Amino acid sequence: MELSVGKILLILVIVVLVFGTARLPKIGEDIGRAVRSFKKGVHTGDDETGASAKPADDKPQSGSGNSSH
């Protein structure tokens, strides 16, 4: 599916009809904040993923021989 100029204009006209011209700046601002928040979350998620991928040394292994039977 290819987006031509005509299709983009049709989408914009429908958006204006649905939301009205008064609400469009607020919607654009909210979308911008959401995108920035998502990018920030992805960026900080990369740092956390590297740290959480390391095995924890403080957990006892199940075959360590310390069984109390």
PyMOL Python script that loads the backbone (N, CA, C, O; Angstrom):
from pymol import cmd

cmd.read_pdbstr("""\
ATOM      1  N   MET A   1       0.844  -1.174   0.000  1.00  0.00           N
ATOM      2  CA  MET A   1       0.000   0.000   0.000  1.00  0.00           C
ATOM      3  C   MET A   1       0.890   1.237   0.000  1.00  0.00           C
ATOM      4  O   MET A   1       1.682   1.443   0.919  1.00  0.00           O
ATOM      5  N   GLU A   2       0.757   2.029  -1.000  1.00  0.00           N
ATOM      6  CA  GLU A   2       1.594   3.214  -1.165  1.00  0.00           C
ATOM      7  C   GLU A   2       0.797   4.465  -0.805  1.00  0.00           C
ATOM      8  O   GLU A   2      -0.353   4.616  -1.216  1.00  0.00           O
ATOM      9  N   LEU A   3       1.412   5.356  -0.040  1.00  0.00           N
ATOM     10  CA  LEU A   3       0.762   6.616   0.324  1.00  0.00           C
ATOM     11  C   LEU A   3       1.139   7.686  -0.681  1.00  0.00           C
ATOM     12  O   LEU A   3       2.280   8.149  -0.711  1.00  0.00           O
ATOM     13  N   SER A   4       0.182   8.075  -1.501  1.00  0.00           N
ATOM     14  CA  SER A   4       0.425   9.157  -2.443  1.00  0.00           C
ATOM     15  C   SER A   4      -0.003  10.477  -1.810  1.00  0.00           C
ATOM     16  O   SER A   4      -0.560  10.496  -0.712  1.00  0.00           O
ATOM     17  N   VAL A   5       0.255  11.560  -2.496  1.00  0.00           N
ATOM     18  CA  VAL A   5      -0.101  12.893  -1.994  1.00  0.00           C
ATOM     19  C   VAL A   5      -1.616  12.999  -1.832  1.00  0.00           C
ATOM     20  O   VAL A   5      -2.098  13.586  -0.864  1.00  0.00           O
ATOM     21  N   GLY A   6      -2.349  12.442  -2.757  1.00  0.00           N
ATOM     22  CA  GLY A   6      -3.817  12.485  -2.688  1.00  0.00           C
ATOM     23  C   GLY A   6      -4.360  11.761  -1.472  1.00  0.00           C
ATOM     24  O   GLY A   6      -5.299  12.236  -0.833  1.00  0.00           O
ATOM     25  N   LYS A   7      -3.778  10.616  -1.148  1.00  0.00           N
ATOM     26  CA  LYS A   7      -4.222   9.857   0.022  1.00  0.00           C
ATOM     27  C   LYS A   7      -3.890  10.590   1.311  1.00  0.00           C
ATOM     28  O   LYS A   7      -4.686  10.587   2.250  1.00  0.00           O
ATOM     29  N   ILE A   8      -2.723  11.215   1.366  1.00  0.00           N
ATOM     30  CA  ILE A   8      -2.329  11.963   2.563  1.00  0.00           C
ATOM     31  C   ILE A   8      -3.263  13.157   2.765  1.00  0.00           C
ATOM     32  O   ILE A   8      -3.670  13.442   3.891  1.00  0.00           O
ATOM     33  N   LEU A   9      -3.608  13.860   1.671  1.00  0.00           N
ATOM     34  CA  LEU A   9      -4.540  14.978   1.770  1.00  0.00           C
ATOM     35  C   LEU A   9      -5.920  14.523   2.220  1.00  0.00           C
ATOM     36  O   LEU A   9      -6.570  15.208   3.010  1.00  0.00           O
ATOM     37  N   LEU A  10      -6.368  13.390   1.734  1.00  0.00           N
ATOM     38  CA  LEU A  10      -7.657  12.848   2.146  1.00  0.00           C
ATOM     39  C   LEU A  10      -7.655  12.517   3.641  1.00  0.00           C
ATOM     40  O   LEU A  10      -8.629  12.798   4.339  1.00  0.00           O
ATOM     41  N   ILE A  11      -6.581  11.932   4.125  1.00  0.00           N
ATOM     42  CA  ILE A  11      -6.454  11.618   5.555  1.00  0.00           C
ATOM     43  C   ILE A  11      -6.476  12.901   6.372  1.00  0.00           C
ATOM     44  O   ILE A  11      -7.140  12.959   7.407  1.00  0.00           O
ATOM     45  N   LEU A  12      -5.762  13.930   5.927  1.00  0.00           N
ATOM     46  CA  LEU A  12      -5.735  15.207   6.642  1.00  0.00           C
ATOM     47  C   LEU A  12      -7.117  15.860   6.678  1.00  0.00           C
ATOM     48  O   LEU A  12      -7.510  16.412   7.705  1.00  0.00           O
ATOM     49  N   VAL A  13      -7.856  15.802   5.573  1.00  0.00           N
ATOM     50  CA  VAL A  13      -9.208  16.371   5.541  1.00  0.00           C
ATOM     51  C   VAL A  13     -10.119  15.629   6.515  1.00  0.00           C
ATOM     52  O   VAL A  13     -10.913  16.257   7.216  1.00  0.00           O
ATOM     53  N   ILE A  14     -10.018  14.322   6.567  1.00  0.00           N
ATOM     54  CA  ILE A  14     -10.838  13.535   7.493  1.00  0.00           C
ATOM     55  C   ILE A  14     -10.477  13.866   8.932  1.00  0.00           C
ATOM     56  O   ILE A  14     -11.365  13.989   9.776  1.00  0.00           O
ATOM     57  N   VAL A  15      -9.196  14.011   9.227  1.00  0.00           N
ATOM     58  CA  VAL A  15      -8.761  14.362  10.583  1.00  0.00           C
ATOM     59  C   VAL A  15      -9.307  15.727  10.985  1.00  0.00           C
ATOM     60  O   VAL A  15      -9.766  15.900  12.114  1.00  0.00           O
ATOM     61  N   VAL A  16      -9.262  16.691  10.079  1.00  0.00           N
ATOM     62  CA  VAL A  16      -9.790  18.026  10.377  1.00  0.00           C
ATOM     63  C   VAL A  16     -11.293  17.969  10.603  1.00  0.00           C
ATOM     64  O   VAL A  16     -11.811  18.637  11.498  1.00  0.00           O
ATOM     65  N   LEU A  17     -11.997  17.180   9.805  1.00  0.00           N
ATOM     66  CA  LEU A  17     -13.445  17.069   9.981  1.00  0.00           C
ATOM     67  C   LEU A  17     -13.803  16.394  11.301  1.00  0.00           C
ATOM     68  O   LEU A  17     -14.775  16.783  11.948  1.00  0.00           O
ATOM     69  N   VAL A  18     -13.039  15.401  11.703  1.00  0.00           N
ATOM     70  CA  VAL A  18     -13.338  14.666  12.930  1.00  0.00           C
ATOM     71  C   VAL A  18     -12.975  15.481  14.167  1.00  0.00           C
ATOM     72  O   VAL A  18     -13.781  15.580  15.093  1.00  0.00           O
ATOM     73  N   PHE A  19     -11.783  16.066  14.201  1.00  0.00           N
ATOM     74  CA  PHE A  19     -11.292  16.736  15.405  1.00  0.00           C
ATOM     75  C   PHE A  19     -11.528  18.245  15.399  1.00  0.00           C
ATOM     76  O   PHE A  19     -11.603  18.849  16.469  1.00  0.00           O
ATOM     77  N   GLY A  20     -11.643  18.853  14.259  1.00  0.00           N
ATOM     78  CA  GLY A  20     -11.797  20.301  14.186  1.00  0.00           C
ATOM     79  C   GLY A  20     -10.450  20.988  14.251  1.00  0.00           C
ATOM     80  O   GLY A  20      -9.471  20.428  14.745  1.00  0.00           O
ATOM     81  N   THR A  21     -10.413  22.221  13.740  1.00  0.00           N
ATOM     82  CA  THR A  21      -9.144  22.934  13.662  1.00  0.00           C
ATOM     83  C   THR A  21      -8.666  23.419  15.020  1.00  0.00           C
ATOM     84  O   THR A  21      -7.466  23.618  15.211  1.00  0.00           O
ATOM     85  N   ALA A  22      -9.568  23.612  15.963  1.00  0.00           N
ATOM     86  CA  ALA A  22      -9.172  24.127  17.281  1.00  0.00           C
ATOM     87  C   ALA A  22      -8.393  23.086  18.083  1.00  0.00           C
ATOM     88  O   ALA A  22      -7.518  23.443  18.872  1.00  0.00           O
ATOM     89  N   ARG A  23      -8.698  21.817  17.893  1.00  0.00           N
ATOM     90  CA  ARG A  23      -8.060  20.763  18.690  1.00  0.00           C
ATOM     91  C   ARG A  23      -6.801  20.200  18.060  1.00  0.00           C
ATOM     92  O   ARG A  23      -6.060  19.480  18.730  1.00  0.00           O
ATOM     93  N   LEU A  24      -6.529  20.500  16.800  1.00  0.00           N
ATOM     94  CA  LEU A  24      -5.372  19.921  16.117  1.00  0.00           C
ATOM     95  C   LEU A  24      -4.030  20.284  16.758  1.00  0.00           C
ATOM     96  O   LEU A  24      -3.183  19.399  16.879  1.00  0.00           O
ATOM     97  N   PRO A  25      -3.785  21.528  17.175  1.00  0.00           N
ATOM     98  CA  PRO A  25      -2.494  21.817  17.825  1.00  0.00           C
ATOM     99  C   PRO A  25      -2.296  21.017  19.117  1.00  0.00           C
ATOM    100  O   PRO A  25      -1.192  20.550  19.394  1.00  0.00           O
ATOM    101  N   LYS A  26      -3.350  20.863  19.894  1.00  0.00           N
ATOM    102  CA  LYS A  26      -3.260  20.087  21.139  1.00  0.00           C
ATOM    103  C   LYS A  26      -2.984  18.617  20.839  1.00  0.00           C
ATOM    104  O   LYS A  26      -2.200  17.979  21.542  1.00  0.00           O
ATOM    105  N   ILE A  27      -3.607  18.086  19.823  1.00  0.00           N
ATOM    106  CA  ILE A  27      -3.384  16.684  19.446  1.00  0.00           C
ATOM    107  C   ILE A  27      -1.944  16.490  18.969  1.00  0.00           C
ATOM    108  O   ILE A  27      -1.299  15.502  19.323  1.00  0.00           O
ATOM    109  N   GLY A  28      -1.438  17.433  18.165  1.00  0.00           N
ATOM    110  CA  GLY A  28      -0.053  17.361  17.701  1.00  0.00           C
ATOM    111  C   GLY A  28       0.931  17.426  18.849  1.00  0.00           C
ATOM    112  O   GLY A  28       1.930  16.706  18.863  1.00  0.00           O
ATOM    113  N   GLU A  29       0.648  18.291  19.815  1.00  0.00           N
ATOM    114  CA  GLU A  29       1.504  18.409  20.999  1.00  0.00           C
ATOM    115  C   GLU A  29       1.512  17.113  21.806  1.00  0.00           C
ATOM    116  O   GLU A  29       2.565  16.659  22.255  1.00  0.00           O
ATOM    117  N   ASP A  30       0.330  16.522  21.986  1.00  0.00           N
ATOM    118  CA  ASP A  30       0.243  15.266  22.734  1.00  0.00           C
ATOM    119  C   ASP A  30       0.971  14.127  22.024  1.00  0.00           C
ATOM    120  O   ASP A  30       1.626  13.304  22.664  1.00  0.00           O
ATOM    121  N   ILE A  31       0.854  14.087  20.712  1.00  0.00           N
ATOM    122  CA  ILE A  31       1.550  13.047  19.948  1.00  0.00           C
ATOM    123  C   ILE A  31       3.061  13.244  20.048  1.00  0.00           C
ATOM    124  O   ILE A  31       3.806  12.273  20.184  1.00  0.00           O
ATOM    125  N   GLY A  32       3.514  14.495  19.981  1.00  0.00           N
ATOM    126  CA  GLY A  32       4.945  14.788  20.117  1.00  0.00           C
ATOM    127  C   GLY A  32       5.492  14.346  21.467  1.00  0.00           C
ATOM    128  O   GLY A  32       6.577  13.771  21.547  1.00  0.00           O
ATOM    129  N   ARG A  33       4.733  14.619  22.530  1.00  0.00           N
ATOM    130  CA  ARG A  33       5.151  14.186  23.873  1.00  0.00           C
ATOM    131  C   ARG A  33       5.213  12.665  23.956  1.00  0.00           C
ATOM    132  O   ARG A  33       6.137  12.103  24.544  1.00  0.00           O
ATOM    133  N   ALA A  34       4.223  12.006  23.363  1.00  0.00           N
ATOM    134  CA  ALA A  34       4.196  10.548  23.403  1.00  0.00           C
ATOM    135  C   ALA A  34       5.397   9.951  22.676  1.00  0.00           C
ATOM    136  O   ALA A  34       5.994   8.986  23.152  1.00  0.00           O
ATOM    137  N   VAL A  35       5.752  10.517  21.529  1.00  0.00           N
ATOM    138  CA  VAL A  35       6.892  10.013  20.759  1.00  0.00           C
ATOM    139  C   VAL A  35       8.191  10.232  21.538  1.00  0.00           C
ATOM    140  O   VAL A  35       9.035   9.338  21.602  1.00  0.00           O
ATOM    141  N   ARG A  36       8.352  11.435  22.137  1.00  0.00           N
ATOM    142  CA  ARG A  36       9.564  11.703  22.932  1.00  0.00           C
ATOM    143  C   ARG A  36       9.650  10.754  24.118  1.00  0.00           C
ATOM    144  O   ARG A  36      10.724  10.241  24.431  1.00  0.00           O
ATOM    145  N   SER A  37       8.511  10.519  24.782  1.00  0.00           N
ATOM    146  CA  SER A  37       8.500   9.615  25.927  1.00  0.00           C
ATOM    147  C   SER A  37       8.856   8.190  25.503  1.00  0.00           C
ATOM    148  O   SER A  37       9.583   7.486  26.203  1.00  0.00           O
ATOM    149  N   PHE A  38       8.336   7.778  24.354  1.00  0.00           N
ATOM    150  CA  PHE A  38       8.634   6.442  23.844  1.00  0.00           C
ATOM    151  C   PHE A  38      10.112   6.303  23.523  1.00  0.00           C
ATOM    152  O   PHE A  38      10.733   5.296  23.863  1.00  0.00           O
ATOM    153  N   LYS A  39      10.687   7.324  22.859  1.00  0.00           N
ATOM    154  CA  LYS A  39      12.109   7.273  22.525  1.00  0.00           C
ATOM    155  C   LYS A  39      12.967   7.241  23.782  1.00  0.00           C
ATOM    156  O   LYS A  39      13.964   6.521  23.844  1.00  0.00           O
ATOM    157  N   LYS A  40      12.576   8.025  24.782  1.00  0.00           N
ATOM    158  CA  LYS A  40      13.318   8.040  26.040  1.00  0.00           C
ATOM    159  C   LYS A  40      13.228   6.675  26.725  1.00  0.00           C
ATOM    160  O   LYS A  40      14.218   6.186  27.269  1.00  0.00           O
ATOM    161  N   GLY A  41      12.046   6.065  26.700  1.00  0.00           N
ATOM    162  CA  GLY A  41      11.872   4.745  27.295  1.00  0.00           C
ATOM    163  C   GLY A  41      12.676   3.679  26.583  1.00  0.00           C
ATOM    164  O   GLY A  41      13.238   2.789  27.222  1.00  0.00           O
ATOM    165  N   VAL A  42      12.735   3.760  25.266  1.00  0.00           N
ATOM    166  CA  VAL A  42      13.515   2.795  24.494  1.00  0.00           C
ATOM    167  C   VAL A  42      14.996   2.977  24.793  1.00  0.00           C
ATOM    168  O   VAL A  42      15.728   1.998  24.940  1.00  0.00           O
ATOM    169  N   HIS A  43      15.444   4.241  24.886  1.00  0.00           N
ATOM    170  CA  HIS A  43      16.855   4.514  25.147  1.00  0.00           C
ATOM    171  C   HIS A  43      17.248   4.035  26.542  1.00  0.00           C
ATOM    172  O   HIS A  43      18.287   3.392  26.689  1.00  0.00           O
ATOM    173  N   THR A  44      16.454   4.326  27.564  1.00  0.00           N
ATOM    174  CA  THR A  44      16.792   3.882  28.914  1.00  0.00           C
ATOM    175  C   THR A  44      16.553   2.389  29.056  1.00  0.00           C
ATOM    176  O   THR A  44      17.182   1.743  29.894  1.00  0.00           O
ATOM    177  N   GLY A  45      15.662   1.832  28.260  1.00  0.00           N
ATOM    178  CA  GLY A  45      15.433   0.391  28.294  1.00  0.00           C
ATOM    179  C   GLY A  45      16.628  -0.385  27.803  1.00  0.00           C
ATOM    180  O   GLY A  45      16.884  -1.492  28.277  1.00  0.00           O
ATOM    181  N   ASP A  46      17.374   0.179  26.851  1.00  0.00           N
ATOM    182  CA  ASP A  46      18.584  -0.474  26.353  1.00  0.00           C
ATOM    183  C   ASP A  46      19.619  -0.592  27.468  1.00  0.00           C
ATOM    184  O   ASP A  46      20.282  -1.621  27.597  1.00  0.00           O
ATOM    185  N   ASP A  47      19.758   0.471  28.281  1.00  0.00           N
ATOM    186  CA  ASP A  47      20.717   0.444  29.381  1.00  0.00           C
ATOM    187  C   ASP A  47      20.311  -0.592  30.427  1.00  0.00           C
ATOM    188  O   ASP A  47      21.161  -1.320  30.941  1.00  0.00           O
ATOM    189  N   GLU A  48      19.027  -0.661  30.743  1.00  0.00           N
ATOM    190  CA  GLU A  48      18.547  -1.597  31.756  1.00  0.00           C
ATOM    191  C   GLU A  48      18.625  -3.031  31.269  1.00  0.00           C
ATOM    192  O   GLU A  48      18.862  -3.940  32.065  1.00  0.00           O
ATOM    193  N   THR A  49      18.430  -3.250  29.981  1.00  0.00           N
ATOM    194  CA  THR A  49      18.464  -4.607  29.443  1.00  0.00           C
ATOM    195  C   THR A  49      19.851  -5.205  29.586  1.00  0.00           C
ATOM    196  O   THR A  49      19.978  -6.387  29.906  1.00  0.00           O
ATOM    197  N   GLY A  50      20.875  -4.432  29.360  1.00  0.00           N
ATOM    198  CA  GLY A  50      22.240  -4.922  29.497  1.00  0.00           C
ATOM    199  C   GLY A  50      22.549  -5.308  30.923  1.00  0.00           C
ATOM    200  O   GLY A  50      23.262  -6.285  31.153  1.00  0.00           O
ATOM    201  N   ALA A  51      22.033  -4.567  31.891  1.00  0.00           N
ATOM    202  CA  ALA A  51      22.282  -4.860  33.302  1.00  0.00           C
ATOM    203  C   ALA A  51      21.473  -6.070  33.752  1.00  0.00           C
ATOM    204  O   ALA A  51      21.957  -6.873  34.549  1.00  0.00           O
ATOM    205  N   SER A  52      20.246  -6.211  33.250  1.00  0.00           N
ATOM    206  CA  SER A  52      19.416  -7.314  33.710  1.00  0.00           C
ATOM    207  C   SER A  52      19.759  -8.621  33.012  1.00  0.00           C
ATOM    208  O   SER A  52      19.323  -9.684  33.454  1.00  0.00           O
ATOM    209  N   ALA A  53      20.525  -8.565  31.941  1.00  0.00           N
ATOM    210  CA  ALA A  53      20.900  -9.781  31.236  1.00  0.00           C
ATOM    211  C   ALA A  53      21.986 -10.552  31.977  1.00  0.00           C
ATOM    212  O   ALA A  53      22.200 -11.735  31.710  1.00  0.00           O
ATOM    213  N   LYS A  54      22.674  -9.889  32.907  1.00  0.00           N
ATOM    214  CA  LYS A  54      23.719 -10.561  33.672  1.00  0.00           C
ATOM    215  C   LYS A  54      23.086 -11.443  34.745  1.00  0.00           C
ATOM    216  O   LYS A  54      22.108 -11.031  35.368  1.00  0.00           O
ATOM    217  N   PRO A  55      23.612 -12.634  34.976  1.00  0.00           N
ATOM    218  CA  PRO A  55      23.040 -13.498  36.010  1.00  0.00           C
ATOM    219  C   PRO A  55      23.332 -12.948  37.406  1.00  0.00           C
ATOM    220  O   PRO A  55      24.391 -12.375  37.664  1.00  0.00           O
ATOM    221  N   ALA A  56      22.375 -13.138  38.281  1.00  0.00           N
ATOM    222  CA  ALA A  56      22.543 -12.672  39.662  1.00  0.00           C
ATOM    223  C   ALA A  56      23.380 -13.685  40.436  1.00  0.00           C
ATOM    224  O   ALA A  56      23.101 -14.883  40.386  1.00  0.00           O
ATOM    225  N   ASP A  57      24.406 -13.215  41.154  1.00  0.00           N
ATOM    226  CA  ASP A  57      25.294 -14.096  41.895  1.00  0.00           C
ATOM    227  C   ASP A  57      24.769 -14.421  43.295  1.00  0.00           C
ATOM    228  O   ASP A  57      25.222 -15.389  43.905  1.00  0.00           O
ATOM    229  N   ASP A  58      23.828 -13.637  43.813  1.00  0.00           N
ATOM    230  CA  ASP A  58      23.383 -13.836  45.176  1.00  0.00           C
ATOM    231  C   ASP A  58      22.318 -14.918  45.322  1.00  0.00           C
ATOM    232  O   ASP A  58      21.965 -15.277  46.445  1.00  0.00           O
ATOM    233  N   LYS A  59      21.801 -15.443  44.219  1.00  0.00           N
ATOM    234  CA  LYS A  59      20.801 -16.503  44.313  1.00  0.00           C
ATOM    235  C   LYS A  59      21.506 -17.856  44.429  1.00  0.00           C
ATOM    236  O   LYS A  59      22.422 -18.130  43.654  1.00  0.00           O
ATOM    237  N   PRO A  60      21.104 -18.706  45.377  1.00  0.00           N
ATOM    238  CA  PRO A  60      21.737 -20.021  45.501  1.00  0.00           C
ATOM    239  C   PRO A  60      21.313 -20.936  44.357  1.00  0.00           C
ATOM    240  O   PRO A  60      20.167 -20.894  43.912  1.00  0.00           O
ATOM    241  N   GLN A  61      22.203 -21.724  43.905  1.00  0.00           N
ATOM    242  CA  GLN A  61      21.930 -22.686  42.857  1.00  0.00           C
ATOM    243  C   GLN A  61      21.200 -23.871  43.461  1.00  0.00           C
ATOM    244  O   GLN A  61      21.416 -24.187  44.630  1.00  0.00           O
ATOM    245  N   SER A  62      20.341 -24.537  42.695  1.00  0.00           N
ATOM    246  CA  SER A  62      19.559 -25.643  43.222  1.00  0.00           C
ATOM    247  C   SER A  62      20.412 -26.874  43.484  1.00  0.00           C
ATOM    248  O   SER A  62      20.049 -27.688  44.333  1.00  0.00           O
ATOM    249  N   GLY A  63      21.523 -27.039  42.793  1.00  0.00           N
ATOM    250  CA  GLY A  63      22.383 -28.194  42.988  1.00  0.00           C
ATOM    251  C   GLY A  63      23.630 -27.866  43.791  1.00  0.00           C
ATOM    252  O   GLY A  63      24.688 -28.440  43.534  1.00  0.00           O
ATOM    253  N   SER A  64      23.536 -26.965  44.750  1.00  0.00           N
ATOM    254  CA  SER A  64      24.731 -26.525  45.454  1.00  0.00           C
ATOM    255  C   SER A  64      25.130 -27.479  46.588  1.00  0.00           C
ATOM    256  O   SER A  64      26.208 -27.331  47.163  1.00  0.00           O
ATOM    257  N   GLY A  65      24.280 -28.445  46.911  1.00  0.00           N
ATOM    258  CA  GLY A  65      24.650 -29.406  47.947  1.00  0.00           C
ATOM    259  C   GLY A  65      24.177 -29.000  49.337  1.00  0.00           C
ATOM    260  O   GLY A  65      24.479 -29.720  50.288  1.00  0.00           O
ATOM    261  N   ASN A  66      23.484 -27.940  49.511  1.00  0.00           N
ATOM    262  CA  ASN A  66      22.977 -27.505  50.796  1.00  0.00           C
ATOM    263  C   ASN A  66      21.532 -27.929  50.974  1.00  0.00           C
ATOM    264  O   ASN A  66      20.647 -27.088  51.133  1.00  0.00           O
ATOM    265  N   SER A  67      21.296 -29.206  50.947  1.00  0.00           N
ATOM    266  CA  SER A  67      19.919 -29.686  51.117  1.00  0.00           C
ATOM    267  C   SER A  67      19.741 -30.199  52.529  1.00  0.00           C
ATOM    268  O   SER A  67      20.629 -30.867  53.059  1.00  0.00           O
ATOM    269  N   SER A  68      18.650 -29.910  53.129  1.00  0.00           N
ATOM    270  CA  SER A  68      18.392 -30.331  54.521  1.00  0.00           C
ATOM    271  C   SER A  68      17.291 -31.378  54.539  1.00  0.00           C
ATOM    272  O   SER A  68      16.144 -31.081  54.871  1.00  0.00           O
ATOM    273  N   HIS A  69      17.648 -32.612  54.176  1.00  0.00           N
ATOM    274  CA  HIS A  69      16.676 -33.718  54.186  1.00  0.00           C
ATOM    275  C   HIS A  69      16.825 -34.513  55.429  1.00  0.00           C
ATOM    276  O   HIS A  69      16.100 -35.487  55.629  1.00  0.00           O
TER     277      HIS A  69
END
""", "prot")
cmd.dss("prot")
cmd.show_as("cartoon", "prot")
cmd.util.cbc("prot")
cmd.orient("prot")
